[in-house]
Amino acid sequence: MLLCSIVATGLNNEIGKDNKLLWHLPADLKFFKSTTMGCPIIMGRKTFESIGRVLPGRKNVIISRNTDLKIEGAEVYPSFEEMMKNCEVEKAFIIGGAEIYKLSMPYVQEIYRTLVK
């Protein structure tokens, strides 16, 4: 699997606070949508909750330690390692949050980063 990260960061690598993005960038959201459309997106539970829904046109993969968690329209894995063993796709995007970015770094081959100044 070609594993990519897609992220917008501030100058100090900040990505969010209190489960929210720090900025609203319509052009970057459009880039995010066009880049990830048709590809699986991988996120933690908190990121999913901040989005509030399954994103259409993409396989949504959620990582959560809560083994009882069921989300209609998404695959849920109990760990990043389990997801890597079982998610057989050509290309996928890590979309957050911070813990998932950290866990994925040894496997990520491409990074799509928007630097917000």
Biopython code that builds the backbone (N, CA, C, O; Angstrom):
import numpy as np
from Bio.PDB.StructureBuilder import StructureBuilder

atoms = [
    (1, "MET", "N", (0.848, -1.178, 0.000)),
    (1, "MET", "CA", (0.000, 0.000, 0.000)),
    (1, "MET", "C", (0.892, 1.239, 0.000)),
    (1, "MET", "O", (1.859, 1.328, 0.756)),
    (2, "LEU", "N", (0.543, 2.191, -0.866)),
    (2, "LEU", "CA", (1.183, 3.508, -0.840)),
    (2, "LEU", "C", (0.442, 4.324, 0.207)),
    (2, "LEU", "O", (-0.724, 4.675, 0.027)),
    (3, "LEU", "N", (1.128, 4.618, 1.297)),
    (3, "LEU", "CA", (0.505, 5.352, 2.394)),
    (3, "LEU", "C", (0.971, 6.799, 2.351)),
    (3, "LEU", "O", (2.169, 7.083, 2.358)),
    (4, "CYS", "N", (0.002, 7.709, 2.307)),
    (4, "CYS", "CA", (0.275, 9.144, 2.214)),
    (4, "CYS", "C", (-0.357, 9.849, 3.405)),
    (4, "CYS", "O", (-1.388, 9.417, 3.921)),
    (5, "SER", "N", (0.266, 10.929, 3.833)),
    (5, "SER", "CA", (-0.338, 11.811, 4.839)),
    (5, "SER", "C", (-0.758, 13.089, 4.145)),
    (5, "SER", "O", (-0.051, 13.597, 3.274)),
    (6, "ILE", "N", (-1.906, 13.603, 4.531)),
    (6, "ILE", "CA", (-2.348, 14.898, 4.028)),
    (6, "ILE", "C", (-2.696, 15.740, 5.252)),
    (6, "ILE", "O", (-3.498, 15.336, 6.094)),
    (7, "VAL", "N", (-2.077, 16.922, 5.334)),
    (7, "VAL", "CA", (-2.180, 17.703, 6.568)),
    (7, "VAL", "C", (-1.931, 19.177, 6.284)),
    (7, "VAL", "O", (-1.154, 19.528, 5.396)),
    (8, "ALA", "N", (-2.593, 20.023, 7.040)),
    (8, "ALA", "CA", (-2.286, 21.459, 7.054)),
    (8, "ALA", "C", (-1.711, 21.754, 8.431)),
    (8, "ALA", "O", (-2.298, 21.389, 9.449)),
    (9, "THR", "N", (-0.556, 22.419, 8.457)),
    (9, "THR", "CA", (0.084, 22.727, 9.733)),
    (9, "THR", "C", (0.450, 24.199, 9.804)),
    (9, "THR", "O", (0.597, 24.876, 8.786)),
    (10, "GLY", "N", (0.593, 24.672, 11.028)),
    (10, "GLY", "CA", (1.149, 25.996, 11.256)),
    (10, "GLY", "C", (2.664, 25.908, 11.256)),
    (10, "GLY", "O", (3.230, 24.834, 11.056)),
    (11, "LEU", "N", (3.311, 27.023, 11.478)),
    (11, "LEU", "CA", (4.776, 27.083, 11.464)),
    (11, "LEU", "C", (5.415, 26.193, 12.528)),
    (11, "LEU", "O", (6.561, 25.772, 12.368)),
    (12, "ASN", "N", (4.700, 25.905, 13.598)),
    (12, "ASN", "CA", (5.221, 25.052, 14.673)),
    (12, "ASN", "C", (4.641, 23.640, 14.617)),
    (12, "ASN", "O", (4.612, 22.935, 15.626)),
    (13, "ASN", "N", (4.183, 23.234, 13.440)),
    (13, "ASN", "CA", (3.594, 21.911, 13.193)),
    (13, "ASN", "C", (2.277, 21.676, 13.922)),
    (13, "ASN", "O", (1.853, 20.530, 14.067)),
    (14, "GLU", "N", (1.626, 22.733, 14.381)),
    (14, "GLU", "CA", (0.325, 22.561, 15.024)),
    (14, "GLU", "C", (-0.723, 22.234, 13.956)),
    (14, "GLU", "O", (-0.695, 22.766, 12.846)),
    (15, "ILE", "N", (-1.659, 21.330, 14.331)),
    (15, "ILE", "CA", (-2.698, 20.935, 13.374)),
    (15, "ILE", "C", (-4.101, 21.232, 13.879)),
    (15, "ILE", "O", (-5.034, 21.321, 13.081)),
    (16, "GLY", "N", (-4.269, 21.385, 15.169)),
    (16, "GLY", "CA", (-5.595, 21.647, 15.708)),
    (16, "GLY", "C", (-5.545, 21.880, 17.199)),
    (16, "GLY", "O", (-4.504, 21.747, 17.841)),
    (17, "LYS", "N", (-6.703, 22.233, 17.731)),
    (17, "LYS", "CA", (-6.830, 22.433, 19.175)),
    (17, "LYS", "C", (-8.267, 22.116, 19.564)),
    (17, "LYS", "O", (-9.211, 22.513, 18.880)),
    (18, "ASP", "N", (-8.420, 21.400, 20.666)),
    (18, "ASP", "CA", (-9.748, 21.032, 21.166)),
    (18, "ASP", "C", (-10.578, 20.337, 20.095)),
    (18, "ASP", "O", (-11.775, 20.588, 19.954)),
    (19, "ASN", "N", (-9.920, 19.458, 19.342)),
    (19, "ASN", "CA", (-10.582, 18.650, 18.314)),
    (19, "ASN", "C", (-11.149, 19.481, 17.164)),
    (19, "ASN", "O", (-12.125, 19.083, 16.528)),
    (20, "LYS", "N", (-10.537, 20.634, 16.900)),
    (20, "LYS", "CA", (-10.969, 21.499, 15.797)),
    (20, "LYS", "C", (-9.747, 21.972, 15.033)),
    (20, "LYS", "O", (-8.658, 22.098, 15.593)),
    (21, "LEU", "N", (-9.940, 22.231, 13.747)),
    (21, "LEU", "CA", (-8.870, 22.831, 12.958)),
    (21, "LEU", "C", (-8.643, 24.258, 13.432)),
    (21, "LEU", "O", (-9.550, 24.902, 13.959)),
    (22, "LEU", "N", (-7.440, 24.738, 13.244)),
    (22, "LEU", "CA", (-7.101, 26.090, 13.698)),
    (22, "LEU", "C", (-7.475, 27.167, 12.691)),
    (22, "LEU", "O", (-7.429, 28.354, 13.014)),
    (23, "TRP", "N", (-7.843, 26.775, 11.476)),
    (23, "TRP", "CA", (-8.138, 27.751, 10.428)),
    (23, "TRP", "C", (-9.157, 27.164, 9.459)),
    (23, "TRP", "O", (-9.376, 25.954, 9.425)),
    (24, "HIS", "N", (-9.760, 28.021, 8.693)),
    (24, "HIS", "CA", (-10.698, 27.600, 7.649)),
    (24, "HIS", "C", (-10.132, 28.081, 6.319)),
    (24, "HIS", "O", (-10.096, 29.281, 6.045)),
    (25, "LEU", "N", (-9.695, 27.140, 5.502)),
    (25, "LEU", "CA", (-9.066, 27.454, 4.218)),
    (25, "LEU", "C", (-9.838, 26.764, 3.097)),
    (25, "LEU", "O", (-9.551, 25.610, 2.781)),
    (26, "PRO", "N", (-10.810, 27.442, 2.490)),
    (26, "PRO", "CA", (-11.628, 26.810, 1.456)),
    (26, "PRO", "C", (-10.814, 26.188, 0.318)),
    (26, "PRO", "O", (-11.146, 25.097, -0.146)),
    (27, "ALA", "N", (-9.765, 26.855, -0.133)),
    (27, "ALA", "CA", (-8.950, 26.309, -1.231)),
    (27, "ALA", "C", (-8.257, 25.020, -0.796)),
    (27, "ALA", "O", (-8.130, 24.086, -1.588)),
    (28, "ASP", "N", (-7.812, 24.965, 0.452)),
    (28, "ASP", "CA", (-7.154, 23.758, 0.948)),
    (28, "ASP", "C", (-8.158, 22.622, 1.125)),
    (28, "ASP", "O", (-7.833, 21.464, 0.863)),
    (29, "LEU", "N", (-9.368, 22.942, 1.564)),
    (29, "LEU", "CA", (-10.405, 21.916, 1.676)),
    (29, "LEU", "C", (-10.752, 21.341, 0.305)),
    (29, "LEU", "O", (-10.995, 20.141, 0.175)),
    (30, "LYS", "N", (-10.773, 22.190, -0.708)),
    (30, "LYS", "CA", (-11.024, 21.743, -2.081)),
    (30, "LYS", "C", (-9.890, 20.823, -2.548)),
    (30, "LYS", "O", (-10.142, 19.793, -3.173)),
    (31, "PHE", "N", (-8.636, 21.200, -2.242)),
    (31, "PHE", "CA", (-7.480, 20.364, -2.574)),
    (31, "PHE", "C", (-7.575, 19.017, -1.856)),
    (31, "PHE", "O", (-7.332, 17.971, -2.459)),
    (32, "PHE", "N", (-7.928, 19.044, -0.574)),
    (32, "PHE", "CA", (-8.092, 17.815, 0.205)),
    (32, "PHE", "C", (-9.109, 16.890, -0.459)),
    (32, "PHE", "O", (-8.863, 15.696, -0.632)),
    (33, "LYS", "N", (-10.239, 17.457, -0.821)),
    (33, "LYS", "CA", (-11.299, 16.651, -1.430)),
    (33, "LYS", "C", (-10.851, 16.054, -2.759)),
    (33, "LYS", "O", (-11.030, 14.857, -2.987)),
    (34, "SER", "N", (-10.272, 16.866, -3.636)),
    (34, "SER", "CA", (-9.874, 16.359, -4.952)),
    (34, "SER", "C", (-8.726, 15.355, -4.851)),
    (34, "SER", "O", (-8.646, 14.426, -5.655)),
    (35, "THR", "N", (-7.851, 15.531, -3.885)),
    (35, "THR", "CA", (-6.705, 14.633, -3.732)),
    (35, "THR", "C", (-7.110, 13.290, -3.141)),
    (35, "THR", "O", (-6.595, 12.254, -3.559)),
    (36, "THR", "N", (-8.017, 13.293, -2.184)),
    (36, "THR", "CA", (-8.392, 12.052, -1.502)),
    (36, "THR", "C", (-9.574, 11.330, -2.144)),
    (36, "THR", "O", (-9.825, 10.167, -1.827)),
    (37, "MET", "N", (-10.297, 11.990, -3.029)),
    (37, "MET", "CA", (-11.494, 11.384, -3.620)),
    (37, "MET", "C", (-11.140, 10.061, -4.302)),
    (37, "MET", "O", (-10.203, 9.982, -5.095)),
    (38, "GLY", "N", (-11.911, 9.030, -3.972)),
    (38, "GLY", "CA", (-11.713, 7.714, -4.557)),
    (38, "GLY", "C", (-10.696, 6.857, -3.818)),
    (38, "GLY", "O", (-10.548, 5.674, -4.124)),
    (39, "CYS", "N", (-9.998, 7.434, -2.855)),
    (39, "CYS", "CA", (-8.994, 6.693, -2.078)),
    (39, "CYS", "C", (-9.477, 6.514, -0.640)),
    (39, "CYS", "O", (-10.241, 7.338, -0.137)),
    (40, "PRO", "N", (-9.043, 5.457, 0.016)),
    (40, "PRO", "CA", (-9.365, 5.327, 1.434)),
    (40, "PRO", "C", (-8.729, 6.450, 2.249)),
    (40, "PRO", "O", (-7.619, 6.895, 1.958)),
    (41, "ILE", "N", (-9.449, 6.896, 3.271)),
    (41, "ILE", "CA", (-8.915, 7.871, 4.220)),
    (41, "ILE", "C", (-8.902, 7.212, 5.596)),
    (41, "ILE", "O", (-9.865, 6.558, 5.997)),
    (42, "ILE", "N", (-7.799, 7.395, 6.306)),
    (42, "ILE", "CA", (-7.586, 6.738, 7.591)),
    (42, "ILE", "C", (-7.489, 7.815, 8.661)),
    (42, "ILE", "O", (-6.725, 8.771, 8.531)),
    (43, "MET", "N", (-8.273, 7.645, 9.719)),
    (43, "MET", "CA", (-8.304, 8.666, 10.772)),
    (43, "MET", "C", (-8.574, 8.025, 12.120)),
    (43, "MET", "O", (-9.048, 6.891, 12.201)),
    (44, "GLY", "N", (-8.271, 8.754, 13.162)),
    (44, "GLY", "CA", (-8.633, 8.338, 14.503)),
    (44, "GLY", "C", (-10.083, 8.683, 14.799)),
    (44, "GLY", "O", (-10.720, 9.446, 14.073)),
    (45, "ARG", "N", (-10.586, 8.109, 15.872)),
    (45, "ARG", "CA", (-11.981, 8.333, 16.259)),
    (45, "ARG", "C", (-12.281, 9.805, 16.509)),
    (45, "ARG", "O", (-13.326, 10.304, 16.090)),
    (46, "LYS", "N", (-11.381, 10.500, 17.182)),
    (46, "LYS", "CA", (-11.634, 11.908, 17.488)),
    (46, "LYS", "C", (-11.712, 12.747, 16.214)),
    (46, "LYS", "O", (-12.529, 13.663, 16.123)),
    (47, "THR", "N", (-10.878, 12.441, 15.245)),
    (47, "THR", "CA", (-10.950, 13.157, 13.967)),
    (47, "THR", "C", (-12.288, 12.878, 13.298)),
    (47, "THR", "O", (-12.929, 13.789, 12.774)),
    (48, "PHE", "N", (-12.710, 11.606, 13.316)),
    (48, "PHE", "CA", (-14.017, 11.275, 12.749)),
    (48, "PHE", "C", (-15.120, 12.061, 13.447)),
    (48, "PHE", "O", (-16.000, 12.620, 12.793)),
    (49, "GLU", "N", (-15.073, 12.102, 14.761)),
    (49, "GLU", "CA", (-16.106, 12.829, 15.512)),
    (49, "GLU", "C", (-16.082, 14.321, 15.200)),
    (49, "GLU", "O", (-17.132, 14.962, 15.177)),
    (50, "SER", "N", (-14.898, 14.880, 14.960)),
    (50, "SER", "CA", (-14.825, 16.311, 14.635)),
    (50, "SER", "C", (-15.407, 16.592, 13.250)),
    (50, "SER", "O", (-15.961, 17.665, 13.013)),
    (51, "ILE", "N", (-15.280, 15.628, 12.339)),
    (51, "ILE", "CA", (-15.876, 15.771, 11.005)),
    (51, "ILE", "C", (-17.390, 15.581, 11.104)),
    (51, "ILE", "O", (-18.163, 16.297, 10.466)),
    (52, "GLY", "N", (-17.791, 14.613, 11.907)),
    (52, "GLY", "CA", (-19.208, 14.407, 12.183)),
    (52, "GLY", "C", (-19.947, 13.489, 11.233)),
    (52, "GLY", "O", (-21.146, 13.260, 11.392)),
    (53, "ARG", "N", (-19.241, 12.961, 10.244)),
    (53, "ARG", "CA", (-19.908, 12.064, 9.290)),
    (53, "ARG", "C", (-18.856, 11.331, 8.467)),
    (53, "ARG", "O", (-17.683, 11.705, 8.452)),
    (54, "VAL", "N", (-19.296, 10.288, 7.791)),
    (54, "VAL", "CA", (-18.440, 9.593, 6.835)),
    (54, "VAL", "C", (-18.288, 10.500, 5.617)),
    (54, "VAL", "O", (-19.272, 11.059, 5.132)),
    (55, "LEU", "N", (-17.068, 10.647, 5.127)),
    (55, "LEU", "CA", (-16.851, 11.477, 3.939)),
    (55, "LEU", "C", (-17.187, 10.670, 2.689)),
    (55, "LEU", "O", (-16.661, 9.572, 2.508)),
    (56, "PRO", "N", (-18.047, 11.192, 1.831)),
    (56, "PRO", "CA", (-18.491, 10.446, 0.652)),
    (56, "PRO", "C", (-17.385, 10.295, -0.393)),
    (56, "PRO", "O", (-16.448, 11.090, -0.459)),
    (57, "GLY", "N", (-17.528, 9.246, -1.206)),
    (57, "GLY", "CA", (-16.612, 9.032, -2.324)),
    (57, "GLY", "C", (-15.277, 8.445, -1.927)),
    (57, "GLY", "O", (-14.368, 8.341, -2.750)),
    (58, "ARG", "N", (-15.155, 8.057, -0.661)),
    (58, "ARG", "CA", (-13.920, 7.488, -0.148)),
    (58, "ARG", "C", (-14.253, 6.398, 0.861)),
    (58, "ARG", "O", (-15.243, 6.497, 1.586)),
    (59, "LYS", "N", (-13.435, 5.369, 0.907)),
    (59, "LYS", "CA", (-13.549, 4.377, 1.973)),
    (59, "LYS", "C", (-13.051, 5.053, 3.245)),
    (59, "LYS", "O", (-11.921, 5.540, 3.283)),
    (60, "ASN", "N", (-13.872, 5.087, 4.278)),
    (60, "ASN", "CA", (-13.506, 5.714, 5.548)),
    (60, "ASN", "C", (-13.033, 4.631, 6.512)),
    (60, "ASN", "O", (-13.762, 3.678, 6.789)),
    (61, "VAL", "N", (-11.822, 4.780, 7.018)),
    (61, "VAL", "CA", (-11.232, 3.827, 7.952)),
    (61, "VAL", "C", (-10.963, 4.572, 9.253)),
    (61, "VAL", "O", (-10.267, 5.587, 9.268)),
    (62, "ILE", "N", (-11.523, 4.054, 10.346)),
    (62, "ILE", "CA", (-11.375, 4.705, 11.643)),
    (62, "ILE", "C", (-10.620, 3.769, 12.577)),
    (62, "ILE", "O", (-10.898, 2.571, 12.638)),
    (63, "ILE", "N", (-9.664, 4.331, 13.300)),
    (63, "ILE", "CA", (-8.902, 3.572, 14.284)),
    (63, "ILE", "C", (-9.357, 4.020, 15.666)),
    (63, "ILE", "O", (-9.321, 5.204, 16.000)),
    (64, "SER", "N", (-9.789, 3.034, 16.468)),
    (64, "SER", "CA", (-10.288, 3.337, 17.812)),
    (64, "SER", "C", (-10.008, 2.164, 18.735)),
    (64, "SER", "O", (-10.189, 1.009, 18.351)),
    (65, "ARG", "N", (-9.570, 2.455, 19.940)),
    (65, "ARG", "CA", (-9.361, 1.394, 20.933)),
    (65, "ARG", "C", (-10.692, 0.799, 21.403)),
    (65, "ARG", "O", (-10.714, -0.290, 21.976)),
    (66, "ASN", "N", (-11.786, 1.499, 21.166)),
    (66, "ASN", "CA", (-13.117, 1.031, 21.555)),
    (66, "ASN", "C", (-13.547, -0.074, 20.593)),
    (66, "ASN", "O", (-13.989, 0.204, 19.479)),
    (67, "THR", "N", (-13.416, -1.315, 21.024)),
    (67, "THR", "CA", (-13.724, -2.451, 20.152)),
    (67, "THR", "C", (-15.221, -2.613, 19.899)),
    (67, "THR", "O", (-15.614, -3.392, 19.031)),
    (68, "ASP", "N", (-16.055, -1.896, 20.634)),
    (68, "ASP", "CA", (-17.503, -1.941, 20.411)),
    (68, "ASP", "C", (-17.971, -0.887, 19.411)),
    (68, "ASP", "O", (-19.142, -0.863, 19.033)),
    (69, "LEU", "N", (-17.068, -0.026, 18.990)),
    (69, "LEU", "CA", (-17.447, 1.070, 18.100)),
    (69, "LEU", "C", (-17.846, 0.542, 16.722)),
    (69, "LEU", "O", (-17.091, -0.189, 16.081)),
    (70, "LYS", "N", (-19.028, 0.920, 16.285)),
    (70, "LYS", "CA", (-19.522, 0.583, 14.947)),
    (70, "LYS", "C", (-19.951, 1.884, 14.297)),
    (70, "LYS", "O", (-20.691, 2.668, 14.892)),
    (71, "ILE", "N", (-19.491, 2.115, 13.083)),
    (71, "ILE", "CA", (-19.850, 3.331, 12.357)),
    (71, "ILE", "C", (-20.344, 2.914, 10.980)),
    (71, "ILE", "O", (-19.600, 2.336, 10.187)),
    (72, "GLU", "N", (-21.594, 3.212, 10.711)),
    (72, "GLU", "CA", (-22.175, 2.853, 9.424)),
    (72, "GLU", "C", (-21.421, 3.550, 8.298)),
    (72, "GLU", "O", (-21.223, 4.764, 8.322)),
    (73, "GLY", "N", (-21.001, 2.754, 7.304)),
    (73, "GLY", "CA", (-20.290, 3.303, 6.155)),
    (73, "GLY", "C", (-18.793, 3.414, 6.345)),
    (73, "GLY", "O", (-18.099, 3.979, 5.500)),
    (74, "ALA", "N", (-18.279, 2.875, 7.462)),
    (74, "ALA", "CA", (-16.840, 2.947, 7.734)),
    (74, "ALA", "C", (-16.337, 1.604, 8.254)),
    (74, "ALA", "O", (-17.090, 0.813, 8.823)),
    (75, "GLU", "N", (-15.054, 1.373, 8.045)),
    (75, "GLU", "CA", (-14.383, 0.228, 8.659)),
    (75, "GLU", "C", (-13.698, 0.730, 9.921)),
    (75, "GLU", "O", (-13.077, 1.792, 9.916)),
    (76, "VAL", "N", (-13.811, -0.033, 10.998)),
    (76, "VAL", "CA", (-13.201, 0.364, 12.266)),
    (76, "VAL", "C", (-12.191, -0.709, 12.674)),
    (76, "VAL", "O", (-12.498, -1.901, 12.675)),
    (77, "TYR", "N", (-10.987, -0.265, 13.018)),
    (77, "TYR", "CA", (-9.925, -1.161, 13.478)),
    (77, "TYR", "C", (-9.490, -0.747, 14.880)),
    (77, "TYR", "O", (-9.505, 0.439, 15.210)),
    (78, "PRO", "N", (-9.099, -1.729, 15.717)),
    (78, "PRO", "CA", (-8.722, -1.410, 17.094)),
    (78, "PRO", "C", (-7.319, -0.822, 17.248)),
    (78, "PRO", "O", (-6.971, -0.309, 18.312)),
    (79, "SER", "N", (-6.516, -0.896, 16.186)),
    (79, "SER", "CA", (-5.154, -0.361, 16.268)),
    (79, "SER", "C", (-4.642, -0.060, 14.866)),
    (79, "SER", "O", (-5.167, -0.566, 13.874)),
    (80, "PHE", "N", (-3.617, 0.764, 14.806)),
    (80, "PHE", "CA", (-2.988, 1.076, 13.526)),
    (80, "PHE", "C", (-2.398, -0.197, 12.919)),
    (80, "PHE", "O", (-2.489, -0.413, 11.711)),
    (81, "GLU", "N", (-1.797, -1.032, 13.757)),
    (81, "GLU", "CA", (-1.186, -2.277, 13.285)),
    (81, "GLU", "C", (-2.227, -3.202, 12.655)),
    (81, "GLU", "O", (-1.979, -3.786, 11.601)),
    (82, "GLU", "N", (-3.394, -3.338, 13.298)),
    (82, "GLU", "CA", (-4.471, -4.172, 12.740)),
    (82, "GLU", "C", (-4.939, -3.625, 11.398)),
    (82, "GLU", "O", (-5.195, -4.386, 10.465)),
    (83, "MET", "N", (-5.046, -2.326, 11.308)),
    (83, "MET", "CA", (-5.455, -1.709, 10.050)),
    (83, "MET", "C", (-4.435, -2.027, 8.963)),
    (83, "MET", "O", (-4.815, -2.383, 7.848)),
    (84, "MET", "N", (-3.149, -1.904, 9.271)),
    (84, "MET", "CA", (-2.108, -2.172, 8.277)),
    (84, "MET", "C", (-2.150, -3.627, 7.804)),
    (84, "MET", "O", (-1.888, -3.903, 6.633)),
    (85, "LYS", "N", (-2.474, -4.549, 8.698)),
    (85, "LYS", "CA", (-2.539, -5.971, 8.335)),
    (85, "LYS", "C", (-3.746, -6.292, 7.459)),
    (85, "LYS", "O", (-3.679, -7.181, 6.610)),
    (86, "ASN", "N", (-4.837, -5.579, 7.660)),
    (86, "ASN", "CA", (-6.111, -5.970, 7.053)),
    (86, "ASN", "C", (-6.649, -5.051, 5.970)),
    (86, "ASN", "O", (-7.557, -5.445, 5.238)),
    (87, "CYS", "N", (-6.137, -3.878, 5.846)),
    (87, "CYS", "CA", (-6.655, -2.914, 4.872)),
    (87, "CYS", "C", (-5.838, -3.038, 3.588)),
    (87, "CYS", "O", (-4.775, -2.432, 3.454)),
    (88, "GLU", "N", (-6.342, -3.820, 2.659)),
    (88, "GLU", "CA", (-5.608, -4.095, 1.428)),
    (88, "GLU", "C", (-6.091, -3.173, 0.314)),
    (88, "GLU", "O", (-7.087, -3.444, -0.356)),
    (89, "VAL", "N", (-5.368, -2.092, 0.137)),
    (89, "VAL", "CA", (-5.682, -1.121, -0.905)),
    (89, "VAL", "C", (-4.379, -0.674, -1.555)),
    (89, "VAL", "O", (-3.294, -0.880, -1.011)),
    (90, "GLU", "N", (-4.506, -0.060, -2.727)),
    (90, "GLU", "CA", (-3.325, 0.415, -3.437)),
    (90, "GLU", "C", (-2.730, 1.670, -2.808)),
    (90, "GLU", "O", (-1.517, 1.776, -2.633)),
    (91, "LYS", "N", (-3.608, 2.622, -2.470)),
    (91, "LYS", "CA", (-3.168, 3.915, -1.956)),
    (91, "LYS", "C", (-4.177, 4.388, -0.923)),
    (91, "LYS", "O", (-5.384, 4.231, -1.109)),
    (92, "ALA", "N", (-3.680, 4.971, 0.172)),
    (92, "ALA", "CA", (-4.565, 5.491, 1.216)),
    (92, "ALA", "C", (-3.954, 6.753, 1.809)),
    (92, "ALA", "O", (-2.745, 6.973, 1.733)),
    (93, "PHE", "N", (-4.819, 7.580, 2.406)),
    (93, "PHE", "CA", (-4.402, 8.846, 3.007)),
    (93, "PHE", "C", (-4.666, 8.854, 4.503)),
    (93, "PHE", "O", (-5.772, 8.551, 4.950)),
    (94, "ILE", "N", (-3.647, 9.200, 5.272)),
    (94, "ILE", "CA", (-3.798, 9.466, 6.700)),
    (94, "ILE", "C", (-4.291, 10.902, 6.814)),
    (94, "ILE", "O", (-3.667, 11.816, 6.275)),
    (95, "ILE", "N", (-5.425, 11.111, 7.522)),
    (95, "ILE", "CA", (-5.967, 12.473, 7.618)),
    (95, "ILE", "C", (-6.033, 12.987, 9.059)),
    (95, "ILE", "O", (-6.621, 14.040, 9.305)),
    (96, "GLY", "N", (-5.445, 12.268, 10.008)),
    (96, "GLY", "CA", (-5.393, 12.772, 11.382)),
    (96, "GLY", "C", (-6.036, 11.831, 12.372)),
    (96, "GLY", "O", (-6.601, 10.803, 12.000)),
    (97, "GLY", "N", (-5.949, 12.176, 13.582)),
    (97, "GLY", "CA", (-5.305, 13.282, 14.240)),
    (97, "GLY", "C", (-3.841, 13.021, 14.550)),
    (97, "GLY", "O", (-3.184, 12.185, 13.930)),
    (98, "ALA", "N", (-3.360, 13.762, 15.526)),
    (98, "ALA", "CA", (-1.937, 13.775, 15.844)),
    (98, "ALA", "C", (-1.391, 12.381, 16.156)),
    (98, "ALA", "O", (-0.308, 12.024, 15.692)),
    (99, "GLU", "N", (-2.125, 11.600, 16.931)),
    (99, "GLU", "CA", (-1.641, 10.266, 17.291)),
    (99, "GLU", "C", (-1.554, 9.357, 16.067)),
    (99, "GLU", "O", (-0.610, 8.576, 15.942)),
    (100, "ILE", "N", (-2.518, 9.451, 15.176)),
    (100, "ILE", "CA", (-2.504, 8.618, 13.968)),
    (100, "ILE", "C", (-1.377, 9.058, 13.039)),
    (100, "ILE", "O", (-0.716, 8.216, 12.430)),
    (101, "TYR", "N", (-1.151, 10.366, 12.923)),
    (101, "TYR", "CA", (-0.001, 10.832, 12.140)),
    (101, "TYR", "C", (1.289, 10.248, 12.704)),
    (101, "TYR", "O", (2.139, 9.770, 11.953)),
    (102, "LYS", "N", (1.434, 10.287, 14.020)),
    (102, "LYS", "CA", (2.653, 9.789, 14.669)),
    (102, "LYS", "C", (2.834, 8.288, 14.423)),
    (102, "LYS", "O", (3.927, 7.847, 14.070)),
    (103, "LEU", "N", (1.779, 7.514, 14.606)),
    (103, "LEU", "CA", (1.857, 6.065, 14.398)),
    (103, "LEU", "C", (2.171, 5.703, 12.952)),
    (103, "LEU", "O", (2.824, 4.692, 12.688)),
    (104, "SER", "N", (1.713, 6.517, 12.031)),
    (104, "SER", "CA", (1.872, 6.189, 10.609)),
    (104, "SER", "C", (3.223, 6.593, 10.024)),
    (104, "SER", "O", (3.606, 6.094, 8.966)),
    (105, "MET", "N", (3.948, 7.484, 10.689)),
    (105, "MET", "CA", (5.172, 8.042, 10.096)),
    (105, "MET", "C", (6.170, 7.003, 9.584)),
    (105, "MET", "O", (6.757, 7.232, 8.526)),
    (106, "PRO", "N", (6.401, 5.880, 10.259)),
    (106, "PRO", "CA", (7.352, 4.909, 9.709)),
    (106, "PRO", "C", (6.905, 4.288, 8.376)),
    (106, "PRO", "O", (7.721, 3.715, 7.653)),
    (107, "TYR", "N", (5.622, 4.404, 8.057)),
    (107, "TYR", "CA", (5.071, 3.763, 6.863)),
    (107, "TYR", "C", (4.747, 4.741, 5.736)),
    (107, "TYR", "O", (4.566, 4.333, 4.589)),
    (108, "VAL", "N", (4.677, 6.003, 6.056)),
    (108, "VAL", "CA", (4.260, 7.015, 5.076)),
    (108, "VAL", "C", (5.344, 7.213, 4.022)),
    (108, "VAL", "O", (6.525, 7.363, 4.335)),
    (109, "GLN", "N", (4.905, 7.210, 2.758)),
    (109, "GLN", "CA", (5.834, 7.392, 1.639)),
    (109, "GLN", "C", (5.689, 8.757, 0.976)),
    (109, "GLN", "O", (6.621, 9.235, 0.329)),
    (110, "GLU", "N", (4.538, 9.380, 1.133)),
    (110, "GLU", "CA", (4.308, 10.711, 0.559)),
    (110, "GLU", "C", (3.587, 11.574, 1.588)),
    (110, "GLU", "O", (2.726, 11.099, 2.329)),
    (111, "ILE", "N", (3.959, 12.853, 1.619)),
    (111, "ILE", "CA", (3.289, 13.800, 2.513)),
    (111, "ILE", "C", (2.786, 14.978, 1.686)),
    (111, "ILE", "O", (3.552, 15.614, 0.962)),
    (112, "TYR", "N", (1.509, 15.257, 1.802)),
    (112, "TYR", "CA", (0.889, 16.427, 1.183)),
    (112, "TYR", "C", (0.665, 17.418, 2.320)),
    (112, "TYR", "O", (-0.237, 17.238, 3.138)),
    (113, "ARG", "N", (1.483, 18.454, 2.370)),
    (113, "ARG", "CA", (1.431, 19.382, 3.500)),
    (113, "ARG", "C", (1.132, 20.792, 3.026)),
    (113, "ARG", "O", (1.778, 21.304, 2.111)),
    (114, "THR", "N", (0.158, 21.406, 3.652)),
    (114, "THR", "CA", (-0.097, 22.829, 3.470)),
    (114, "THR", "C", (0.474, 23.529, 4.691)),
    (114, "THR", "O", (0.092, 23.229, 5.822)),
    (115, "LEU", "N", (1.389, 24.461, 4.464)),
    (115, "LEU", "CA", (1.987, 25.223, 5.557)),
    (115, "LEU", "C", (1.243, 26.542, 5.687)),
    (115, "LEU", "O", (1.231, 27.353, 4.761)),
    (116, "VAL", "N", (0.625, 26.750, 6.835)),
    (116, "VAL", "CA", (-0.152, 27.960, 7.084)),
    (116, "VAL", "C", (0.718, 28.928, 7.880)),
    (116, "VAL", "O", (1.188, 28.607, 8.971)),
    (117, "LYS", "N", (0.924, 30.122, 7.317)),
    (117, "LYS", "CA", (1.789, 31.112, 7.985)),
    (117, "LYS", "C", (0.966, 32.144, 8.708)),
    (117, "LYS", "O", (1.519, 33.054, 9.325)),
]
sb = StructureBuilder()
sb.init_structure("model")
sb.init_model(0)
sb.init_chain("A")
sb.init_seg("    ")
for serial, (resi, resn, name, xyz) in enumerate(atoms, 1):
    if name == "N":
        sb.init_residue(resn, " ", resi, " ")
    sb.init_atom(name, np.array(xyz, "f"), 0.0, 1.0, " ", f" {name:<3s}", serial, name[0])
structure = sb.get_structure()
